[in-house]
Structures are given as C-alpha cells and as structure tokens.
Amino acid sequence: MALAVTSSGAIVPGLAFFVAGRRWLGACVLGTFAIGASAAGYLLMERRDLLFRLSVQPQWLTLVSIAGVALGLVWVATILVSQWMLRPRVMSRPQRLVEAFWLAVVCSAVLTPFVVVGNYSAAQKSFIGDVFAPAAERDSATRPMHVTKEDPWGGRDQVSILLLGGDAGPDRTGTRTDSVVVATMDTETGQTVLFSLPRNLESVPFAEGSPLDKLYPQGFTGEGDPLEYMLNAVYGNVPAMHPGVLGKSDNEGADALKLAVSGALGIPIDYYALINLRGFTQLVDAMGGVTVNVNEPIPIGGIEGRQEPEGYISPGPDKELDGFEALWFARGRYGLDDYNRMRRQRCLINAMIDGADLMTLLTRYKKILAAGREILETDIPAEILPAFVDLARLVQDSKVRSVVFERSERFSPSSPDYEFMHKTVQEALSGERPGIKKPGKPRNSLVEKPSDSCAYKPVA
C-alpha cells in the first residue's frame, strides 16, 4: 500500500503527503507542481518561439542545466520522504529489498528526464561557445556594423548569408570553396532566394569602395595561371597575396570572398557559414539521412580521363541518402558539369531544411551538435542568434526560390556580364517585401522554384 501511494508521487508530487496526514506540506508541493506544470505547458503550447530563443543564449542554458537537475533531485526527495512517512515501522528483509528496488526504479524514472534536459542544455551551450563567439571576441572586416541584440538586423529588410562548401583535406593545400551559395532572407516573412554561383567565375569584382576593389579595379585578375584567379581561388589566394589588406580579420579568406560575391551579385553579404565537406557525412548521418529526388545516375568519385567512378547513386524519387551518398550527391561531377552539381547542391540544402523537423532535432540532438561543431565555421555573432532562430522558423515555413547562374546565351562564367547578374538578383528579390507586387511569372529564366527544379524528372 505504501509503495503504491508513494509511486503516485512520480506522477503527482505531494499526493502521498495528504495520505500521510501532512496536508499543508502536500498542498505546498502540489501547488508548486501545478504552477510549474502550467507554466511549462503554456511555454510549450503558446510560446515555443521564446523557448527556441532561450535555447541559444548561454546564460539561460546554464540556468536550465542547473535548475533541471535541482528540480529532479527535489522531486526525488519528495518521493523518498513520502515513503519514509508511509512505510511500516517493522519490515522483513524481503520487504525492504522490494522497497529499495521499487524506489530505485521510480526515482530513476523521475530523475532521468531532468538529467537529459540538463545534459542537452550543457551540450548546446558548449556548441554555441565553440562555433559562435560574441562580436567583441572575434574580428571581422566585413560583418555589419551597428547590429545589436535589440536591433539584430540594423534596420535592414533582408539579410544575406554566404554558404560555402570547403573542400579541405590531406591531399590538397588549404581550403577550396567549390560550393558558393548565397541565401538572402526577408527578415519579416522569411521568404528566401538562393543564389548559386559557379566556382569558375572569372574577373570577379570586389565590393565597391573596399580595399580589394582598389587593388583589383578590373576584377580579380592577374598574370599566371587563370585557375588561380577564379571565384573558388579567392578564399585561399587573396590572404596569401595580400595579408592584412582588409585589416583585423579572423578569417581573411572568408572576408575576401564575401566582398567578391557581394561585387558579383550587387548586394551586401552580411555573414558567412563555411561547412567542411570532409565532415559533411557526419552531419547528414546525425540527422538520420536526407530525402531527395535523383533524376540521373550520380557518380561517386572519378576523375575525367584518369579514373572511373567507384559507383553511382541510382535514380529514383524520394531517395533516402546517407551521409556518404549525400556528399557525392552534392559533389559528383564525373561526366556531368558544374551547373548540374550546383542544382543538386541547392536541392540538398532545401531537403536538409525540410528534414530538420522538431522530432529529428530532439531524438538526434547531441549527434547533430557533435557533427556541427567539427564542420561549421561562421562569423555570425552569438548576440543575434535568437533573431536567427526566429528567422530560421520563418524560412522553414516559407517558399524558397533559386537563381542559378549557369552558362547560357546571357551568361558565361569566363566572360560574365555583371550588370546582367545584378539585374537578375534585383528581379528575384523585388517581390519579397509585403505590399510589393510580385510578378506573375519570373522574367528571367534563371529564377527557379525548388518544387520545379528539384522535382523528380528523370533524365532520358
């Protein structure tokens, strides 16, 4: 009887105190539990946005880690005290063994969720501290000025993040940014346009008025191997050729590339996020894989004229790819071209956004954090992470469009028309703000919807 009543305290704390005749104590415990449960329910049902914002603030994560374990211990204490009040004064040895075993089971069941929450909070705090730093602790030559926690966007309508896929490894010197995508997001609606640039873009102009614009008024060109002056060479070569030209910077290559992409697209680039593709497989596996449409066989490895691919990813709708397959879905180029690969990279980004649902994040949280810590580098300051959390939720619920700059009658990466690129970018962004009339049909064929370009349309 005593164990049954005590066990009820695992569901409704304080109930056993009423049975033991300690009504005032039971009322205090039960009232505190009711208030806490109501507050938690309200936050989960009505203010989930607040919980997401708090989840990226280290001071709150510390509080949750400590408070979670403390609350769990207090709950366990009420169970043990109630059993002490209700247990018979004389018990046989088998009865005491049963009591000890059952109390251990009940207390473990009560304490485990609190320990898990505390553990997740500590892991989240560690991840944020490793990847995101306060603005005062990290130097950047291109990060927006006058951005505060209260005004995270500095009064701007849109924010642009340069998404880079860095291919660093033991077989090559430095990092080569073969994947260059800009995500421009409306700060109020979350509507997003992805701009994909070819890695072999030439004569790239740097942002007007920047130190690199003065060094390269005709764009990033010079004597020697033309491959060393393409877009994917900016990250490694500019810091090597002009160390310190941008002033204080923790990552001169990223700052130089932000200025180059800004000049090419004609819009400011606010932040960058660099993903080391060598660790990309870990992230996808941590998420449980990713679902994409595969319209043609995608090569795994292979070097044109020298080495055949190890195999191929077979075509099919809604293909479940693991980390290794997803990496080659993004990288595979044997027998194909860069533009084909750019489309696949954009589709992969969309698929990963769609796959980042709440259940996936909760069940695979620590694995995702561990993978992200190893492969992600960014200049986004920690102070504005809450604003980015809100924006990310808007992006997930909005429509994402894409602009792919691929070889055509209007565009050539070896002789690009940057005025045409600027005009295309403005056309793609012109309908993003509320109250501005959106064109019924994009006037530029480069503007695509992922629902069209990423659909299952097998190549004959």
Secondary structure, DSSP 8 states (H G I E B T S, - for coil): -HHHHHHHTTTSTTHHHHHTT-HHHHHHHHHHHHHHHHHHHHHHHH-HHHHHHHTT-HHHHHHHHHHHHHHHHHHHHHHHHHHHHHS-SS--HHHHHHHHHHHHHHHHHHHHHHHHHHHHHHHHHHHHHHH---GGGS--SSS-SS--SSSTTTT-SEEEEEEEEE---TTSSS--EEEEEEEEEETTT--EEEEEE-TT--S----TTSHHHHH-TT-S--SS-GGGGSGGGHHHHHHHHSTTTTSS-S-HHHHHHHHHHHHHHTS---EEEEEEGGGHHHHHHHTT-EEEEE-S-EEES-BTTTB--SEEE--EEEEEE-HHHHHHHHH--TTS-HHHHHHHHHHHHHHHHHH--HHHHHHTHHHHHHHHHHHEEE---GGGHHHHHHHHHHHHTS-EEEEE--SSSS--TTS--HHHHHHHHHHHHTT-STTS---SS-SSTTEE-HHHHTS-----
